[in-house]
Amino acid sequence: MGAVIQVLAFVSISYVWFTWFVWKRRKQVEPMQGMVSGMTVGMMVGLIAGLLFGVLFKGDLSYSTMLSIAAGAFAGLIFGIPLSVLTMIEGTLSGMMAGMMGAMLGEMVPYEQVEPLLFLFVMLYTFCIMLLTRLVGKTAEGSGTSGKRIGFHHPLAGAMVLIGVFLWFQSFPAQSNSTAHETKQSVDLVASDFFYHPQQIVMKKGEEVKVTYHNQGKMEHVVEIMSNGNIEVIPNAAHHNHSHETKSTGELHLYAQPGESASYVIRARAEGVYSFYCMVPGHKEKGMVGSLIVK
Ligand SMILES: [Cu+2]
């Protein structure tokens, strides 16, 4: 979630900066510029916050919508206060509407499409802020009160900022919904009535191994490794749901209904030969045993 915090920080800081920038020039800003700025700020903040909240609180659309509406409305309102009542109204309403839409987007868009969408919004936001800064700055300058040339006068400066945002987005870790850390080896263990295939699993001491157990039998089967505490399950590394996957319940215990699979990532602390077997009464005796060799 580091990326989310970075984006929120970037949006907040540039929002505060732009609000301050306009506030300092509130006497010279043309009403139309103020209105459009308020609308833009409310809308972009609402949209970006909405998208993020929609993703963060996926499944609870009313909650993410409330938060996003509040964020957008707040941004638009605060921005408008030094300018005019109309700007306040415009900013607040734009923020509310965009927050609502952003939250819906976050709720609906699949995870892998969130980042490109977020990138698009942040680029648009950055571009709008730069453009408005330039317009407001120019007007203020023209009226002569504020002689300082702040803003993006040189077209290259604007391009640099946009390239910066682009590069910054490239630095985000690629979103992956699968295992959090790299698993070196993976083993498929098939169970049927009444045997395991393979009957022997070989792994290296200290190495993480993802064991995926497929129950291809007509009955429920279990894989239980007798490790004497020498094998540990790496938490959160496994059981990410493919549609038919059930979670492992016990420590070294994988359970799956007929036709389903389950997986976990394990690591052995000590060399040795350990056995695994099916805990369903009678199955071990019928041949559901195997060995796990740790070298
Ligand atoms: Cu069994």
Residues whose N, C-alpha, C, O or C-beta is under 5 A from the ligand:
A	BS01	CU	E220 H221 V222 C278 V280 H283 M288
